[in-house]
Amino acid sequence: MTLFESSPLYYATVVELGTDHGLRFARVSAGGAIGRASIEVLPDAAIGDQVLVHAGVVLARVAKPGAERPEVA
């Protein structure tokens, strides 16, 4: 069983972008494994982005470790 089959929610890095039958997807890397996830929810995802993936869908971009957090007013 792979990470992508056993973990419904995980952090990953976008390593490639593409389309398939008109739908946008990303190849993502997590824990040394490569998988595929839809980026229809986050269409501006870019290579190198750290993202949160659930059920094969990229849900959000997350801050990279050590990145400065913007101040909230």
Secondary structure as UniProt FT lines:
FT   HELIX           3..6
FT   STRAND          9..20
FT   TURN            21..22
FT   STRAND          23..30
FT   TURN            31..32
FT   STRAND          33..38
FT   TURN            43..44
FT   TURN            47..48
FT   STRAND          50..54
FT   TURN            55..56
FT   STRAND          57..61
FT   TURN            65..66
//
